[in-house]
Amino acid sequence: MYEAIKWPEDMTPSRSPIHFTNELVVAASVETIWSLLVDPIAWPSFYPGVEHVQLLDGHESLRLGTRFETNLAGQDVYASVQEFEPMTRIAWGGGPKASLESKAYHAWIITPTADGTHLWTEETMQGPLWIERAKQAPDVFWRTHQKLLEDLAKVATRQNGSPTRSGSRH
């Protein structure tokens, strides 16, 4: 059994018009996956559309409470790390600078398996900017996160020196 996301009350799936999950089994260690997720310099190598991540608190890697700016889903985004259990879970919440009433909460659950790591990522989104984007392409966020998982798996398995064994479902 996998752990559950610890949703902030205002961002629970039942309160969010946009909610999706993605999962993938990766032939890479939990440590490798974790090291990539908490390293802002690594994000452009696997995170679709991300060109930069700027940590705002003087940290060198993500940790609980770290505030950061980046570009996600074509938007300049401000976010902070709200869940942080090393090798197990990380989540951040924030929103686009262009639409302060739009926000998102993106969580990761990382679980070791017999031959690698099971990655579960889940996100809720609220607000007019995200709703308009979803109206234009209803599966855009799910597809982007599936690519994120697949690209993360490629980078992680290159670092681990083993091929990717993947399985995913919506």
C-alpha positions as a printed Julia matrix, in Angstrom:
170×3 Matrix{Float64}:
   0.0    0.0     0.0
   1.25   3.43   -0.93
   1.17   6.43    1.33
  -1.52   9.06    0.88
  -0.99  12.68   -0.05
  -1.33  15.08    2.88
  -3.51  17.64    1.11
  -3.86  21.16    2.49
  -7.56  21.47    3.3
  -8.2   24.13    0.64
  -6.47  22.03   -2.07
  -8.12  18.63   -1.54
  -9.27  16.82   -4.69
 -12.93  17.29   -3.73
 -12.44  21.09   -3.68
 -10.38  21.27   -6.87
 -11.84  21.35  -10.4
  -8.6   19.9   -11.78
  -7.15  16.74  -10.22
  -4.99  14.08  -11.82
  -2.54  11.32  -10.96
   0.34   9.68  -12.79
   2.52   6.75  -11.81
   5.52   4.91  -13.17
   7.86   2.14  -12.04
  11.47   3.12  -12.64
  14.53   0.86  -12.61
  16.45   3.33  -10.47
  17.02   3.64   -6.77
  14.91   5.75   -4.44
  18.08   7.69   -3.63
  18.66   8.56   -7.29
  15.05   9.67   -7.79
  15.11  11.73   -4.6
  18.41  13.41   -5.49
  16.93  14.57   -8.81
  13.67  15.86   -7.33
  15.37  18.0    -4.67
  18.09  19.37   -6.99
  16.89  22.54   -8.75
  19.83  22.38  -11.17
  18.63  18.95  -12.4
  15.02  19.97  -13.08
  15.57  21.28  -16.65
  16.93  17.84  -17.6
  13.59  16.12  -16.93
  10.83  18.64  -16.11
   8.91  19.6   -19.3
   9.26  23.29  -20.05
  11.39  24.13  -17.0
  14.35  26.3   -17.93
  15.39  27.42  -14.45
  14.6   27.02  -10.77
  15.61  29.77   -8.37
  15.62  28.93   -4.67
  14.76  32.03   -2.64
  16.03  31.06    0.81
  19.72  30.51    0.15
  19.3   26.73    0.11
  21.17  24.59   -2.41
  18.43  21.98   -2.63
  14.74  21.73   -1.84
  13.74  21.1     1.77
  10.72  21.77    3.95
   9.69  25.4     3.61
  12.0   26.21    0.68
  10.46  28.94   -1.45
  11.27  28.9    -5.15
  10.45  30.43   -8.51
  10.38  28.54  -11.77
   8.53  28.31  -15.06
   5.89  25.55  -15.19
   3.05  25.04  -17.67
   4.2   28.1   -19.58
   3.89  30.31  -16.5
   6.3   31.97  -14.11
   5.39  30.28  -10.85
   6.11  30.98   -7.2
   5.9   27.95   -4.87
   7.11  26.51   -1.58
   7.85  23.0    -0.35
   5.03  21.95    1.99
   5.74  18.24    2.5
   9.22  16.82    2.87
  10.08  13.35    4.07
  13.45  12.35    2.59
  13.33   9.41    0.16
   9.54   9.11    0.68
   7.54  12.22   -0.21
   7.81  15.82   -1.32
   5.13  18.31   -2.28
   4.98  21.93   -3.2
   2.18  24.41   -3.5
   2.0   27.72   -5.26
   0.72  29.41   -8.34
   1.41  31.53  -11.38
   2.54  35.11  -10.84
   0.1   36.21  -13.58
  -2.99  34.88  -11.74
  -2.78  35.1    -7.97
  -6.23  33.46   -7.62
  -4.94  30.37   -9.46
  -3.02  27.81   -7.44
  -1.79  24.24   -7.48
  -0.51  21.56   -5.11
   1.85  18.94   -6.58
   2.82  15.93   -4.47
   5.15  12.97   -4.98
   5.15   9.61   -3.21
   8.34   7.59   -3.72
   8.2    3.89   -2.84
  11.01   1.33   -3.21
  10.18  -1.81   -5.19
  12.05  -5.07   -5.7
  13.73  -3.71   -8.81
  13.6    0.07   -8.5
  11.14   2.73   -7.47
   7.42   3.31   -7.82
   6.7    6.99   -8.44
   3.24   8.42   -7.78
   2.59  12.07   -8.54
  -0.71  13.77   -7.94
  -1.81  17.36   -8.41
  -4.8   19.56   -7.74
  -5.32  22.9    -9.46
  -7.76  25.75   -8.94
  -8.39  29.14  -10.47
  -9.19  30.75  -13.8
  -5.79  30.44  -15.47
  -5.61  26.66  -14.99
  -9.31  26.14  -15.81
  -8.95  28.01  -19.12
  -5.87  25.95  -20.01
  -7.76  22.73  -19.21
 -10.74  23.8   -21.34
  -8.41  24.22  -24.33
  -6.78  20.8   -23.85
  -8.51  18.68  -21.18
  -5.64  16.21  -20.72
  -2.76  18.71  -21.03
  -1.72  18.51  -17.38
  -1.92  14.7   -17.22
   0.12  14.38  -20.45
   2.73  16.85  -19.18
   3.13  14.92  -15.93
   3.36  11.61  -17.79
   6.21  13.09  -19.85
   7.73  14.39  -16.61
   7.75  10.88  -15.14
   9.13   9.32  -18.32
  11.89  11.93  -18.62
  12.73  11.64  -14.91
  12.98   7.86  -15.4
  15.4    8.31  -18.34
  17.67  10.64  -16.38
  17.53   8.45  -13.25
  18.29   5.21  -15.07
  21.21   6.87  -16.89
  22.56   7.87  -13.48
  21.88   4.38  -12.12
  23.37   2.74  -15.21
  20.39   0.47  -15.87
  17.57   0.35  -18.43
  14.12   1.71  -17.67
  11.29  -0.68  -16.91
   8.17   1.36  -16.98
   4.5    0.85  -16.51
   1.94   3.57  -16.21
  -1.76   4.06  -16.12
  -4.13   6.96  -15.81
